[in-house]
Amino acid sequence: MVMTLASPAFAHNGFIPVRYTCDGADLSPPLAFAGVPAGAASLTLVCDDPDAVSGVWDHFLIYNLSPATPGLPEGLPALDAYPDGSVSGKNSWGRPGYGGPCPPSGVHRYVFTLYALDATLPLPAGAGKGDVLRAAKGHILAAATLIGRYGRG
């Protein structure tokens, strides 16, 4: 079975509803995970904007999710660590949690990537995406991507 990442709020390559952006409630969208490999010890989720003018902008980073988790609910609170043992990294605003799409102009892509890892990451809360991906290197069993788009005006 192939690992998948989906959202009931928007289709792959579809537009992200305003509710999940800086122009709305700025809530994290609901996400559904399926097909996580049997050997996975943890999951890592990254959301970034590769179209940002200043370079890739990180919107959301959470790691050490249980491989048994079926997904994330809408409006996940911005915490450094969660009761299930998962941990937030820092987004490009320098804070934990989700920061929704807020492009200054044009339509941008928001790439959600889910990684299944054969280990948990020995990183404290607040690690940046670069640190997380370096720690994950050599431990990635599978990856799945969901792309949403958003433009203002």
N, C-alpha and C positions, 0 to 999 in steps of 0.2 A: 504494500500500500504506500502511496506517495503522501508525504506530509503536506497539509494544506493550511492556509490562513485565509479567512474570509470575514466579512462583516455583514450583519443583516441591515446595516444602515446605508451601505453603498456597494455597488458592484466593482469588480476589478476594472481599473481604468475609468471608473465613473466619477461623477462629481461628489465630493464630500458635502453633506448637508451643513448649512450655516450653523446649526446647533453645535457642531464640533469645531468651530473656528473662533477667532478673536472677534468676529462680527456677531457672534451668537453667545451661547452660554459657555463656550470654550471647554466643553466636556470631552473627555477621551471617548472615542467611539467604542461600541461593543465589538469584541473580536471573538472569533471561534477558531479553535485549533482542532485538527484531526490528523490521523495517520502518524502520530509521533512514534518513531522507531522504538522497539522493545528495549534496546540497550541504553536509552537516554537516561541520564542522571539529572539533567536540568534543562530548562528552556531559557532563552534570552530573546527579548523583543527590542528592536530598534525601529524608530521612525525618524526619517530625515527628509529634507528638501534639497535634492541635488541641483535645483534651478535657482537657488538663492544667489543674489548678485555678489555677496561677500564670500562665496564658497558654500559648501554643504552646510546646512543648518540643521542641528539635531533638535527634534521636537519631543522625543520620548525615548526613555531607555530604562528597561527593567530586566534584571537577571536573577538567576537561581530560582526561577519559577519551577514548581513541581512538574515533572513530565506528565503527570496524571491530570493536570488542570485542563478543563475543556475550553478555556478561553478567559477573556477579561470582560467584566461588566462595563456598561456605560458609566462614565463619571468616576473612574477609579480615583480615590483621594490621593493627593500628593504627599506621600510619606517617605521617609528615608528607608524604612524597613516595614514589611507587612507581617501579620501574624502567621502566614504560611511559610515564612522564611525567605521569601523573595525580597529583593533589594532594588532601590531606585538609584540610577546613575543621574548625573547632572545633564540637563539639556543645555542648549546653547545660550539660554538666558541665565545659566549658572544656578539653577534650582532643580529640585527633584520633581517628578511628575510630568504630566502632559502639558504642552503648550501648543495650542491649535494653529492651523494654517492662518497666516496673516501676511500674504505677499504684498509688497508695495505696489506692484503693477503686474499685469499679465496673469496667465494661468500657470501655476506651478504644479509639479508632481510631488506627492507625499508618499514615500516608499516605506511601507511597513515590512520588516523582515523578521521572521521567526527562525531561530536557530535551535536545533536539538543538539545537546552536547553530551558527551560521555563522562562528564565531570561537573561538579559545581565549581564556580569561580571563587578563588580565595581573595576576593576584593571587598573592601569596606563600602558602605553606602557612599554615594557621591562620586564614584569613579566616572571618568569621561568615556565617551564611546571608543576612543583610540585604545585606552587601557583595557576596556572590556573585550574588544575584538582581538587585541594582542594575547590576552589571557585565554581566549577561546580558540586561538589558532592551534590546529592539530587535534582539537576535540570535537569538531563539528561533524555530526553524523548525517544531518539533513538540514535543509533550509527551505523556507517557503516565503513567497512575496505577495503582497497585496499593494496595489498602487491606487491611490485616490488623487483626484485633481481638484484644485480650487483656484478661483480668481475673484478679485474684488471689483465691484463697479460694473 
